[in-house]
Amino acid sequence: MDKSFYALEIFVQPGGARESLVFVFDNLEDIQRALAKCLSHHLDIYLMTCYGRDVNLLVYQEGKEVQKLNLLPYIHITIEGYPEIGYDENGNLKGLKFSNQSYREGYAESDSVEVDGKKFIDNLDALSFTSTINWNAIPVQALQGELVKKGDKVTIFSNYMEAEELVGYGLNETEYGLHKENIDWDDDEFGLGEEDEIDWADEDWEVGEDEDWQPIP
């Protein structure tokens, strides 16, 4: 039987930064803990403000995606010396906008305060900040049926890859092919290391020289 689970996607499109995290759990509390951790460092605030991060919560019931929630509108960030930051339904910042920066659809009419982006980035590490997520306002479906457990691998539709992707219970760093089932929540990098390199993600795929990826018959 296909299992039910929550998957938290946190990613940025490739460019000056690279990130693609997928957390898979059988409970909402660990999802909440993971997102809070990913909003706790100055680098996180840079990615959330200046660069552009996507944060999605996927709900799978018995192996099928039944709900996709954009969590950005529920996130609020307060940075010392600046107005409170939020997000609209398209993922655009509300409160601040940076000079010489492009934005997502619907931002042209924003009345956010424009600031010097370079000065903001240069000073960010010295500024205090707080991040909050209004989980009470997020209409997350409760999981039904048999739940995913440690040791399980599941298939999701990755909004980063725009394709199906095999991931495991716990943390998946899909950009670099790492997986950690027993997360070290006290470590800034979740305890990820070279020993966590995935040895199963490509087990059903092969590729030859000058060929596109194709499934093994």
C-alpha positions in Angstrom: 0.0 0.0 0.0 1.2 3.5 -0.8 1.8 5.6 2.3 0.8 9.0 3.5 3.3 11.8 4.4 4.1 15.4 4.5 6.9 16.8 2.3 8.4 20.3 2.9 10.2 21.7 -0.1 12.7 24.6 0.4 14.6 25.6 -2.7 16.1 28.5 -4.8 16.5 28.4 -8.5 20.1 27.9 -9.6 22.2 31.0 -10.1 24.3 32.8 -7.4 23.0 30.3 -4.8 22.0 26.7 -4.9 19.6 24.9 -2.5 17.0 22.1 -2.7 15.9 20.6 0.5 13.0 18.1 1.0 11.9 17.0 4.4 9.7 14.0 4.6 7.8 13.2 7.8 4.8 11.4 9.2 3.8 14.3 11.4 3.4 18.1 11.2 5.5 18.8 14.3 8.7 17.7 12.6 7.8 19.7 9.5 7.3 22.8 11.7 10.6 22.2 13.4 12.4 21.8 10.0 11.0 25.1 8.6 11.8 27.0 11.8 15.4 25.7 11.6 15.6 26.9 7.9 14.6 30.4 9.0 17.1 30.7 11.8 20.3 31.9 10.2 21.4 35.1 8.4 22.0 33.1 5.2 18.3 32.0 5.4 17.2 35.6 5.7 19.3 36.5 2.7 17.8 33.7 0.6 14.3 34.7 1.8 14.7 38.4 1.0 17.3 39.2 -1.6 17.5 36.0 -3.6 14.1 34.4 -3.7 13.2 31.1 -2.0 10.2 28.8 -2.6 8.7 27.1 0.4 6.0 24.5 -0.2 4.2 22.0 1.9 3.0 18.9 0.1 0.4 16.5 1.5 0.4 13.0 0.1 -2.4 10.6 1.0 -1.7 7.0 0.2 1.0 8.0 -2.3 -1.0 10.7 -4.1 -0.5 14.4 -3.8 -3.7 15.9 -2.6 -2.6 19.3 -1.4 0.2 21.8 -2.2 0.5 24.9 0.0 2.7 27.8 -0.7 3.9 28.7 2.8 5.5 32.1 1.9 2.3 34.2 2.7 2.3 32.7 6.2 6.0 33.7 7.0 6.9 37.0 8.6 10.4 38.3 9.2 11.4 41.3 11.3 14.9 42.7 10.7 16.5 45.3 13.0 16.0 48.7 11.4 13.6 47.7 8.7 9.9 47.3 8.3 8.3 43.9 8.9 8.6 41.6 5.9 5.9 39.3 4.6 4.9 37.8 1.2 2.0 38.0 -1.2 0.3 34.9 -2.8 2.9 35.1 -5.7 5.9 34.9 -3.3 6.8 38.6 -3.6 8.2 40.5 -0.6 5.8 42.8 1.2 7.4 45.6 3.2 10.7 45.9 1.4 11.9 45.9 -2.2 15.5 46.2 -3.4 16.8 48.5 -6.1 17.9 46.9 -9.3 16.1 43.7 -8.6 13.5 41.9 -10.6 10.4 40.4 -8.9 7.7 37.9 -9.6 4.4 38.6 -11.3 2.1 41.1 -9.6 4.8 43.2 -7.8 4.8 46.3 -10.0 2.0 47.9 -7.8 3.7 47.1 -4.5 3.9 50.0 -2.0 6.9 48.4 -0.2 9.8 50.6 0.9 12.7 50.5 -1.5 16.1 50.1 0.0 19.7 49.8 -1.3 20.1 46.1 -1.9 23.9 46.1 -1.7 23.9 48.0 1.6 21.3 45.6 3.0 23.3 42.5 2.1 26.6 44.0 3.4 25.0 44.8 6.8 22.7 41.8 7.2 25.1 39.6 9.2 25.3 42.3 12.0 21.5 42.7 12.3 19.2 40.9 14.6 16.1 39.3 13.2 13.1 37.1 14.1 11.1 34.8 11.9 7.6 33.5 12.6 5.2 31.2 10.8 1.5 31.5 11.3 0.7 27.7 11.4 -2.7 28.3 12.9 -3.8 30.0 9.6 -2.5 27.2 7.3 -5.2 24.7 6.3 -3.1 21.6 6.3 -5.0 18.3 5.8 -4.5 15.6 8.4 -2.8 12.4 7.2 -4.9 9.3 6.6 -4.1 5.6 6.2 -0.7 4.0 6.7 2.0 6.6 7.4 5.5 6.7 6.1 8.2 5.6 8.6 12.0 5.6 9.0 13.6 3.6 6.2 10.9 4.3 3.7 11.5 5.9 0.3 8.7 7.7 -1.5 8.1 9.5 -4.8 7.1 13.1 -4.9 6.6 15.6 -7.7 9.5 18.0 -7.2 8.6 21.6 -7.9 12.4 22.3 -8.1 13.1 19.6 -10.7 9.6 19.8 -12.2 9.7 16.0 -12.3 9.1 13.0 -10.1 11.8 12.5 -7.5 12.6 9.6 -5.1 13.2 10.8 -1.6 13.7 9.2 1.8 12.2 9.8 5.3 13.9 12.7 7.0 16.1 15.3 5.2 17.0 15.1 1.5 19.5 17.6 0.0 18.6 16.8 -3.6 20.9 19.4 -5.2 24.0 17.5 -3.9 22.4 14.0 -3.5 22.5 13.7 0.3 20.0 12.1 2.7 19.9 12.0 6.5 17.2 10.0 8.3 18.3 10.8 11.9 18.6 14.6 11.8 21.0 16.5 14.1 18.7 19.4 14.9 21.4 21.1 17.0 23.8 21.3 14.0 23.6 24.3 11.6 23.9 21.8 8.6 21.6 19.2 10.2 24.6 16.9 10.7 24.9 16.3 6.9 28.3 15.0 5.7 29.9 13.1 2.9 28.8 9.8 4.5 25.2 10.9 3.8 25.6 10.7 0.0 22.7 8.9 -1.5 23.4 5.5 -3.0 19.9 4.7 -4.1 18.4 7.8 -5.9 19.6 6.8 -9.3 19.3 3.0 -9.0 16.6 2.8 -11.6 18.3 5.1 -14.2 21.3 4.8 -16.5 22.8 7.1 -19.0 25.3 6.8 -21.9 27.6 9.3 -23.4 25.7 12.1 -25.2 22.4 10.6 -24.1 19.6 12.0 -22.1 18.6 10.3 -18.8 16.3 7.4 -19.6 14.7 4.7 -17.3 16.2 1.2 -17.5 13.8 -1.0 -19.4 
